[in-house]
Each structure stands twice: as structure tokens, then as C-alpha cells.
Amino acid sequence: MTAVTALPQFPWLSLLIGLPLVGALLCLLQRRSAGECRWLALVTALATLTVSLGLFITYGDGRAGWLLHEDAVWIPRFGIRYTLALDGISLLLVVLTAFLHTIAVLLAWPEQRRVPLFMALLLVLESGLMGVFLAVDLVLFYLFWEVMLLPMVFLLGIWGEAGRRRAAIRFFLYTLAGSLAMLVAMLVLYLLHGEQSGVYSFALADLVQTRLTLTQEYLLFGGFLLAFAIKAPLVPFHTWQPDALSEAPAAGSLDLTGLLLKTGIYGLIRFAFPLFPHATQACLPLLAALALAGLFHAAWSAYRQDDIKRILAYSSISHLGLVVLGLAAWNTTAWQGSILLMITHGITTGGLFALVAMLRQRTGTRRLAELGGLWGAAPRLSALFLLFALASLGLPGLANFPGEILVLLGTFRVHALWAVIALPGLVFAAAYLLRLVQGTLWGPAPTGQPVMAPLSLREWLVLVPLALLTVWLGLYPAPFLAPLAGPVQAALGALP
């Protein structure tokens, strides 16, 4: 890719990674003042969001190639460089990361235990996510991949629900197994490239030139695919996810479903597909089969749950199955729909997780059997819950619909059978989401239901931006599709 650097003198990409780290350090230095740490985290998140929105306004026009590129020698002996790059795909994910982390800080505001550490971990997690979406040197990418893992483990293990330790251990072991498989594949690819070229490098631009036999491609692609399929999560590598999402604190659930699950899909797009094009071509039907299996299995599992968080956890697996199906179709329309659906899913499901946390604070439960009658008890909260649920269902005019319809249209053009099989999965999604809405808002009110406190200013600040984006993305998604035009065409053209 050619670099386009309208702002060459300032390291904007490093700033996106560095700002949260500085904020985390300041939180730890101010650990005796929980109030100051909350405000430090919020100011840091807002500053990072401002930078990301500035880049979106400047570069979100769909041009091909790298929009920004930073490169410096890091460990020359081993060919490791500090290389960051931004294209339209990573631009959208960077903006989503900055936005959802601002929401996460506001959502975590009532936390009382070890507030400085909690806020510092949130900011370190944001830095790791930014690095994952910006790094194009494989060692640097792997470093940020691990940096992203550790704060989430601690957030889950320390501040989670009753089953937090078991969920944290499963999350850690699953992702560690995938990470080790990717590390082995990465090192083998590095050695093969060095033997062929005489230059040992971890740069993505160099490694895509490596000549591999089909057997080598399949094995190395399998290592990367395992890591990304676990994080995505694709069935059958998904079993850690419902426990992690249901046991995580509110801000952790928001980050996990809105951002961490997207890193697996991004890794496929950025690294696995271009590095191993022949293996990718051969494995697209397998990816489609896994995606369809996840779409149906997760939808059915969601319908059977009583805990709202577990319903939303399985809902995320089902939605991301549709995302992967669009990628497997290898079609411009389907890819644009898949990436847009990643963004909208983070917003709509993030809104639902935020509302579940607010319901839990008011009622003390997340079980459908113990909820009901909320439309009369809390009409404003209920209206927002209905908005996000209908958006997650794919109602026309709301956020998820454009991405879903683009995935189905693009898939139908090249693999009509895949699209036809996927359609009943969307019907199942309607079934479990309507059951959720009916049971929560209009079901019989439990005896002794407490008086619902009105939404606070902080809660409005959490929900209103998410609601506005839900409507905007449903009615006018063009500004979010524009950055994808160039990079999607370039990615699809890499397959032989």
C-alpha cells in the first residue's frame, strides 16, 4: 500500500496508543483519590475520542492505501520494527474503540472498589486495542494482543460476579492457547522468509512476499485461524464467551462484546487472509460452515436462557457468525456489510449491556422470570431498551439493518445457498429478542417490585449517544461505509 500522509510531522497513531497509557499511569499515581481517578479516566477517554474523530473527519473519504503510517527501528537484530498504519477499516475500529471506552468509563463511574486500579486497567485495555488495530509488524501486533488480554482478565477476575474466577481462568486459557498457536506460526513464517530472502523481518509488507508450499500455508493459516476464531468467537471455540460476558462487570461486558470480539475478525482481515491467500481460498467454505453453525447454535442457545446477559452473550456469537459469513462470501458488498455490522453490533449490544447494568442496580436481578412490567414502572428506560433490542433484531431504519442486508445481498450474489440458509437464523434472532422484550417490558410484574429510580444524568450521557448513533447508522450509514471502499477492494484483490 502507498502511504498518504497529510499530517506527516505528528505521530497521531502513537498518540492514540500513548494517551490511554499516560492516563492509566496518572490514575495509579492518584490512587488515593477515587474521584480524581474517575475524572482523569474520563478526560483521557475524551481526548482519545477527539483525536480519533479528527482522523475520521480528515481521512474518512474512502481513499485506498495507508492513510497514516509510522515506522521506526525497534529491535534491528531480529528485524522487529515499530510500525503502525491506518486504513479505512482500522479507522472505523479506532473510532469505535475510543467511543465505547468513553461510554465504559461513564458506565463504571459508580464502582467503589479499587477505583484507581479499575480505571487504569480500562485505559490499558484501550491502549492495547488501539495497538491491535494499528500495528502492522507482527511482533508489535502480538505484543498489543497480549496487552489487551491481561487487563480484561483482571477486570473479570477481580470485579466480576460470583463465578468470576472460573470465567477469568477459562478466558485466559482459551485465549492463551490461541495466542501460542499464532506465535508458533508467526515464528515459522519469519524463519522461512529469512531463509528465502536473507532478510529477517516481521513486517507484514515483507512477510506477504514469502513463498510457501500449500502444506505450509495450511499449517500456518491454521495457527492464525485458531487464535482469531477463539477471540471472534466462532463455534466450536466459543464456550468461554457466555461465562465471561455474563460474569464481567458492566464496563468489562461492554468492552468484551463491543471491541475484544472484533479483534479476531480484524486479525483475519489484516493478517491471516493476506499472508496465506491460497489457504484462505480453500478454507472459505469452512469459514462459511462455522459461521452458519454459530448463527443457528447461538440463536437457539439464546432463546433457552433466562439470564439477560447470557441471552446477549449468545446473541453476539450469532451476530458475529453473520459477519464471518459475509467475509467468507469474498464479495465487496458482503465485506462492507460485515465490517459495518461489526461497528453497529458494538453500539447496539453495548447499549443493551449498559441497560442491563442499570436494571440490575434497580431490581437486583437479571433473570427474565424475576422481571416484567417495566414499561409502566420505568417508561424511559424501557423505551431505550426497546430501541436497542429492535436494532439488534435488524429492524429497518435502525443500526444493524444496513450491515445485515448488505451481507445477505453480497452473499446471495456469489453463494445463494449460503444466504438462503442464513435467513432462518435471522428469524431465530427475532424469536429470542422478542421473548426478551416481552418478558422484560410487558410480562407480569413480580410481587413487590421496587419503585424504579429515574435515569440519572450520567446514565443519560451513557445512553443518548448510543441511541443517536443507532438511529443515524440505520437511516444514513453512508459516512461509515465511505472509508471502506478503497481498503475492501484492495483486500479482495489479494486473493489469487
N, C-alpha and C positions, 0 to 999 in steps of 0.2 A: 504494500500500500504506500502511496505517496503521502507525505506529511503536509498538512495545511496549518500554518502557524501564524494566525493573525495577531496573537499576543505572545511573541517569542521570548520576551525578556523576563517573564514572570512564571515561576513554576506552579501553575494553577492546580495541576493534578497532585503534586506533592502537598499543596496546601489542603486539598480535600482529605488527604490521609493524615496530615500532621495536626490540623486543628482539633479533631477529637482527642488525639493523644495528649496534646497540651492541656485541654480541658480536663482529661482524666487525671493528669498529674496535679493540676490545681485542686481538684476535688480531694485527692488524697492528702495534699498539704493542708487543706482546710477541714480535716476530718473531725475537728471538734465542733464544727458548726454545721448541722444538717441543713438549716435554712440557706446558708450561703452556698452550700454544695448544690442544692436544687437549682438555685438561680444561675450558678456557674454552668451547670449542665445545660440548662435551657438556653442561655446566651450562646454557648458553644454550638449547640444544635442549630440555632437560628442563623449563626454566622456561616456554618457549613451549608445550610439550605440556601442562603443568599448567594454564595459562590456558585453552587450547582445551578440555581435558576439563572444566574448571569451567563453561565456557559450554555444553558439551554436556549436562551434568547439569542445568543450570538451565533451558535453553531447548529441549531435545530432545523436546518433547511433541507436536509436530505442529501448533502454532498457525499461523494464517495471518498474513500481513503481515511487516513487518520486525521481527525480534526485538531488534535493536540498530541504532541509527542515529546517525551523527556527521556534522555538517555545519558548514563554516566557509568564509568568503570566502577565496579564494586569489589569483586574478588578476581582479579585478572588471571591468577594462576589457574583457576578452574573454568575460566570463560563465563563467569557469572557477572551480569550487569544489572544495574538499577534502571530498568526500562519500563516506563509507563506510557500508555497510549489510550486515546479516547476516540471511539467512533459513535455512530448514531445509536447502536444497540446498547453499548455501555453508558452512553449519555442518559438514556431513559432510566436505566437501573441505578445510576448515581443519583439522579433527581429523586427517584422513589426512595432510595436509602436515606437521603437527607430529610425528606419529608416525613417518612414513617418514624424516624428516630426522634424528630421533634415531637411528634404525637406520643411516642413512647415515654419521653421524659415527662410530659404533662400527665400521662396516664399513671406514671409511677409516683407522682407527687405525694400521695397520702402515705407512702411507705415510711415506716418508723424505725425499722431495724437496720442498723449499719448503713445509713443513708449514703455517706460518702463513698463507701465501697460499692454499693449498688449503682450509683450514678457513674462512678469511674468505670465499672465493668460495662455499662451500657455504651459509654463513649469509646472504650477499647473495641467493643464489638462493632461499632460503626466504622472505626478506622480499618479493622480487618475486612469488613465488607467492601469498603471503598477500594482497598488494595486488591481484593479478588477481582473486582470489576474493571480494574485499570492495568494490572500487571500483564506484561507480555514476555517476560523472562520466566521460564518455568520454575526456577528456584525461588524467585521472588513471589510468584503466584502460590507456590506450595507454602511458603512462609506465612503469607496472609491467610491461606486456607486453614492453617493450624491456629493462627492468632484468632481467627473467627470462632474456632471450636471452643477454646478454653473459657472465654467469658460466659458463653452460653451454658457450659457445664456447671460453672459456679452459680450463675443466676438460678438455674434449675435446681441444683443440689442444696442451696442454702435457703432460698426464698420461695421454693415451690410448695405444693400441697403435701398431704400426708404421705403419698407414695413417691416423693421427690427423689429419694436416694436411688431407688431401683430404676426410676426413669432416667436419672442422670447417668447411671452406670451403663444402661443399655444404649443410650445416645452416644456416650463416649466410646464404647467398644465397637458399635456398628461403624461409626464414622472413622475411628482409628483403623479398623480393618480395611475400609475402602481407601483411606489415605496411604496406608502402607503398600497396597497393590498399585496405586498410582505412582508412588515413589519408586518402586522397583521398575515399573515400565518406563518412567522418566529417565532413570539412570541408564537403563539398557539402550534407550534411544540416543542418549548423549554419547555413549561409548561407540555405538555404531556410526553415528555421524562423524565423530572424531577419527575413527579408523578410515572412513571413506575420504574425508576432505582434508585431514591433517589439522583441522581447526576444531578444538573442543569448545562447544558453545551450548548454552541453554536458551538462547534467544529463539522465540517462535519463528521468526523470519528465516533463521538458519535451519532449524530442525525440519521445517516443511520440505526442504530440499533433499532430505535423507532418502536414499534408495533402499526400499525394504522388499523382501520377498512376501508373498501372500501370507505364508505361515507367520512370519514375524509381525506383519500388520495385524493379523487376527489376535495374536497373543498380546501385543502391546495395546491395541484398542480395547481388549478385554480388561486390562488393568485400569485404564482410564474410565471405561464404562462402569466398572464396579463402583468406583469412588463416586461418580456422578449419579448413578442410579440409586445408591443408598441415600444420598443427600436430596434427591429430587422430590419425594421418594417414589420409585417405581415398584409395583408389585412384581416379585415377592420380597423385595428388600425394604418394605415399608413398615414392618411391625414395630419398630422403635417409635414411630412418629405419633400415633394416638396417645400413648402414655406420656411422651414428652410434652405434647401440646396441652393435654388436659391437666398435667401436674405443674406446669410452668406458671410463674407469676404473670399478671396481666401484660406488663410490658414485654416479658420474655415470649409470651404466646404471640404477641403482635409481631415481634422481630422474627420469630421462628417461621410462622406461616407466611408473613409478608415478604421476607427477604432471604432467610437462610435456605428455604426450599428452592428458591430461584437460582441459587448458585450452582446447583447440579445441572440444571438445564443450560445455564450460561456456559458452564465448562464444556458441555457437549458442543455448543455452537462455536466457542472461541478456540478450543484446543483439540478435542477428540476428532471432530469432523475434518478440519484442515490437515491435521497431522497424519491421518490414516484414511485417505479418501476411498481406496478400494475396499477396505474392510467396512467402511461406512455404507457404501453402496450395497454390499452384500447383506448387511445387518439391518437395513431399513425395514424389511418385513418383520423382523424380530422385534424391533422397537415398536412398530405398529401393534403387534400382538400384545406386548407388555402394556402398552398404553390402553388398549381396549380392555384388557383384563382388569387393569386398575380402575378404569372408568366404571365398569359394572360391579366389580367386587366392592369397591369403596362406597358406591352409591347404595348397594344393598346393606352393607355394614352400617352406614349412617342411618338408614331407616330403622334399624333394630336398636339403636342406642337410646338411653334415657337421659344421659348427661349431655347438656347442650354443648359443652366444649368438645366432647368426643364426636358429636354429630358434625361439628365444624371441622374437626381434625380429618375425619373421613371425607368430608366434602372437599377439603383441599387436595387430598390424594386424587379424587375423582376429577376435579378441575385440571390438575396438572397432567393427568392422563390425556385429556383433550389437547393440552399444549404439546405434549410429546407426539401425539398423533399428527398434528399439523407439521411438526418438524420432519417426521418420517415420510410425509407426502412429498417433500422436496419440491415445493411449488411456491412461487413468490407470494401469492395471495395467502396461502396457508401459513407461511412463515411469518408474514406481517401480522396475521391474526393471532398466531401463537405468542409472539412477543408482546403484542398489545394485551392479550389475555393475561399474561404474567403480571403486567402492570395493574390492570383493573382488578384482578383477583387480590392482589396485595391491599388495595384500597377497600374493596367491599368486604372481604373477610376480616380485614383489620377493623373495620367499623363494627362488625358483629362481635368480635372478641372484646372490643372496648365496651360494648353494651352489656355483654355477659358479665364482665367485671363489675360494672355499675349495678346490675341486677343482683349479683352475689352480695355486694355491700349492703343492699337494701333488704334482701329477703333471707340471706344466709344459705341459699341453696342454688344449685344449677340443674336440678332434676326436673324434667317435664312434669312428672307426677305430683310435684310439690308446688308447681307454678300454675298460673292461669288467671284469667280475669284482669290482666294488666292494662288492657285498653281503657277500662274505666278508672283504674287506680292511678295510672301514670300515662296519660294520653300522649304527651310529647315524646317521652322515651319510647313508647310503643310505636308511634308514627315513624320514628327514625329506625327502629328495629325492623318494621315492615319494609321501609325503603331499601335497607341493605339486604334483607332477605330476598326481596323481589329482584334486586340487581344481581345477586348471586345465582338466582334461578335462571337469569338470562332474559328478563323481560325487555322487550324492545323499548328504546328510549333511555335505558339505564346502562351502567358501565360495561358489564360483561357481554352484552349482546353483540356489539360490533366485532369483538375478537372471536366469539364463538361462531358467528355466521361466516366470517372470513375463513376460519379454519375449515368449516364444513364445505364451503363453496370451493376453496382451493383443493381440498382433498377429493371432492367429488369429481373434479376435472381430470385427475390423474389416476385415482383409485376409487371408483364409485362404490365398490363393495365396502371398503373401509368406512366411508361416510354413512352408508346405509346402516351398517352395524352400529355405528356410534349414536345414531339418532335415538334409539330406545334408552340409551344411557342418560340422555338429557331428560327423558320422561321420568326416569327414576329420580333424577335430581329434583325435579318438580315435586315428586311424591314426598321425599324426606324433608324438603324445605317447607312445603305447605303443612306437613304434620308439625314441624317445629313452630311455625307461625300460629297455627290453630291451637296447639297445646299451650303456648306461652301467652298469647294475647287474648284469645276468646274461649279458652277452656274454662271449666268451672273453677271459680276462685277457691283456694283452700280455706278451711276454717281458721280464723284468727290471723288472716293475712295482715301484716303490719301496714301502717299508713306510709305511703311512698313519699319520700322527700323529693322535692322538685330538683331538676338538674341544676347543678351549681355552675358558676361562671367558668371554672376550669373544665368541667365536663362539656359545656357548650363549645369551648375552644378546641376540645378534642374532636367532637362530633361534627360541627358545622363544616370545617374544611373537608373532611372525608365525604360528607353528604353533597357538598357543592361539586366536588370532583366526580362523584358518582353520577350526577346528572350531566355535567359537562362532557365527560367521556362518552356517555350514552348518546347525547344529542350531536356532539361535534368532536369526533375523535381525530380529525384531520391533523391538528398540530402535533399529535403524538404518533401519528403514522408517518408524517413527513421525514423525521430523522432516520427512518428505517429503509427508505428507498435505495440509497446507494449501498450501504453495507449488506443488505439482504441479497441484492443482485450479485455482489462480489462473492459472498459466501456460497451461493448456489452455483456460481460458475466454477468453483474449485473442484466439484465432483467430476471425475472422468466420465 
